[in-house]
Every structure is written in C-alpha cells, then in structure tokens.
Amino acid sequence: MKTTIFALPLILAPLAALAQDLPEIADADGNGTWSLTELQTVYADLTQDAFTAMDVNADGGVDAEELTKAIADGLVPPVAN
C-alpha cells in the first residue's frame, strides 16, 4: 500500500503538467477527444490535413496526448489560456 501511495504522485505529476500545457478547448460533444471543429475554435486555420496528421491513432478525434505531441512537433502553436 505504501508503495502505491508513494508512486501515485510520480504517475499523476506528468498528467497534471500535460493538462496545464494545453489550451482550454471545449469538448462540445463530451466524448473525450476534440474534433476538427472543436479544435478550430482555438486554431482557426487548422486544416483537415493537419488534423489528420495530429490524429495519430486515426480514431477521428484528437486526445490530450495527441495534441501535446502536435504542439511539440510544431503542427500547431502553443496557445496561452
């Protein structure tokens, strides 16, 4: 039990950092990923081709991990909240 408690911050810290680095984008349909239309509320010039490149697992939506990678790879710029 103590190992689990001590390990929990090590697991959660990167997730918290990930969430802090992402722009605030509404997930209008509440499905846990962002659609092209949802991302275009922050990235107005985002094209279908760029969205497809961001959607690494090709599930039709961009999740937080994929958006973080897209920002790191320069596909989209970081946005201040």
Residue pairs with C-beta under 8 A, 6 or more apart in sequence:
18 64
18 65
18 68
19 64
21 68
21 71
21 78
22 64
22 67
22 68
22 71
23 42
23 78
23 79
23 80
23 81
24 42
24 81
25 34
25 38
25 39
25 41
25 42
26 38
26 41
27 33
27 34
27 38
28 35
28 37
28 38
29 35
29 38
31 61
32 61
32 63
33 59
33 60
33 61
33 62
33 63
34 61
34 62
34 63
34 67
35 60
35 61
35 62
36 46
36 48
36 51
39 46
39 51
39 54
39 62
39 67
39 76
40 46
42 79
43 76
43 79
46 76
50 75
50 76
51 62
52 58
53 70
53 75
54 62
54 66
54 67
54 69
54 70
54 75
54 76
55 61
55 62
55 66
56 66
56 69
57 66
62 70
67 76
70 76
71 77
71 78
